[in-house]
Amino acid sequence: MKKSIKKFGYIMSIGVAMTVFAGCSAAKTTGQGNQANGNTIKVGVNMELSGAAGGYGNQQKQGIQMAADEINSQGGIKVGSKTEKIKLVIKDNKTSTNTSASVAAQLVNNDKVSVIVGPATTNDGTAQIPATNKAKVPFVSPSATDPDFTLQKNGKAQPYVFRACYQNNFQGSTAAKFAAKTLKGKRVAILADNSTDYGTGLAKAFKNAFDGKIVANQTFAEGDKDFNAVLTSFKNKKIDAIYAPGYYSEIGLIVKQARQAGINAPIIGSDGMADPKLAQIAGNKNANKVYYTTPFSTKASASNPVAKKFMALYEKRYHAQAPTFSALAYDSVYMIKDAIEREKSADSTKIAEGLAQIKGLKCVTGTTTINKNHDPEKPIAIEQLTNGKVSNTYESK
Amino acid sequence: MQTFFQQIINGLSLGSIYALLALGYTMVYGIIKLINFAHGDIYMLGAFWGYYSINAWHFNFIEALLSSMVVGAISGVIIEYFAYRPLRHSPRITALITAIGVSFFLENGMAYLFTSDTRSFPQVIQQHNYNIGGVLISNIQILILVTACILMVLLQLIIKRTKMGKAMRAVSVDADAAELVGININRTISFTFALGSSMAGAAGVLIGLYYNSIDPLMGMTPGIKAFVAAVLGGIGSVPGASLGGFLIGMLETLFQSIGLSAYKDAVVYVVLIIILLILPAGIFGKNVKEKV
């Protein structure tokens, strides 16, 4: 009896070893990565559905689901001669870098997804890179904005990292030019979110590109609610404008408290505040002379049929105005669709090649081309709020 | 000079919120020697109750404030009954870990039920500013200060002048002796939780009205800062908690006004460390010698 168990063990171990080697050789011959099989394309979603960034993550999930449902209702994605449906594998990373890394490992190793959408933040996205690089599975982050996010240490692009949003330097310098040229601002105070790479990165980019004088440089943290002290200290510094990069939940409060403290200088921000909730939190009568850089504007949608369709669809499904995060996430899925259709394959390495070659893809957030750093190039607009409503859109080159 | 007074006003309105929260910490600690980390989340529950009662039943400010105090009190009692009472005789560290667990439960439970989106609080009172010699004070800031002061005085009266207050003081000095003279300990402790939690519920509605933004994690940072305020004032002392709250509010405002906003949270924790090192009993705390 004992002997037979031993024998069984031998056979087992040989069997295991063989499958391992078989895996290796198969991987070597066909170009590695997760191969697509079956009649569906597995798309992993590693997203901040709870925790500090849960609000933004859930908006992105809505965008992803909308895009997937829309594609599936039209039959699916054309892969060469057949059409395959998208199957989403959605997992929550709880806005934690540790969880994000393990979610990524689960998605690529256990669920064998071909491609991942998410995470939303640069920190969680960076935590995912080792797992996806090892498995050679590409991912598209809808909103990780750090300039170095898609780059390796030597300055070359990470082969499997893509994003759908602008990188910070582009957005920050656009805002700086707008403040100096259009608003004729000479003295600007910066009030940045220093709990995210997004806020600090934009503030740095603005500072480098701005011609005038930065008279104050203050910070706040995510979740802060009281900005009265900082705003009071700005009051006697004769500022022409405030640059406040961050998300709508805090910037809304800054707008409200600034106006109530009697500061009427323009407030300039970034795409994190391009959300109807901003005016709700600030109060419509306070949301005046508020400007922000954004890829996706409610006004621009009039001339962009893809955006128009998306806005209508979103409103029908969620009974609210579409936020920027949903739009970026929606575009991420369509970028993947475009890559698969051009490469005629849903293998993970092929998708990566396809994503790197996106050219002139019509997206909700504007016609998108992926450059050699894996950053999207698309037009940027600056929207102005008056009484809580978008009153003007400035195009910027 | 105007800026200076304006910053004083800012500090006072921020401090009164910390003071209201610190009261709950200090009362619970005084009576069962437990730091109730779920206290900040009761404040969040109060804010959410205010949000729904105003939106759904069109409560006015007074109704919303009073009903959220009741909701705060009830949730405080429920938490005490289910989470802390079974651990009354276990080591203090067990109860402390439970308190952190309850806090996580409330935060993530609310995030699950109501999503972690930031919501805008319905403005039942229109905000307008009074200009006094160049210093702007809004009616809501005055309302917060006045409400906070009334509640603190009321609390002090309950503790010093009523029979229940006397029982609370007796239990906090020696629970066994209090039981021997016929005080119902469980009822007294429940009452303490109810009282402290109702303050947090009130603070939730005041904050909702003042900042116009609430979310399920809003209780985390103010909760910890209020805890520092309670330690600063002398944990277990009611006037100490009020004073500590105002001091922490002022300190944070001071650091932001001199351009060091990046350190405004750090300075609060530095204060905690300094106090624990040189004045562990706090400003109003009694230094009780341990007898063997």
Interface residues (C-beta under 8 A of the other chain):
Chain A: S50 G51 A52 G54 G55 N58 N194 A216 Q218 T219 F220 A221 G223 D224 K225 D226 N228 A229 V230 T232 S233 K235 N236 Y248 S249 G252 L253 K256 Q260 A261 G262 K277 Q280 I281 G283
Chain B: T3 Q6 Q7 N10 G11 S13 L14 N108 A111 Y112 T115 S116 D117 T118 S120 Q123 Q127 N129 L136 S138 I207 Y211 N212 S213 D215 L217 M218 M220 T221 E252 T253 L254 Q256 S257 I258 G259 S261 A262 D265
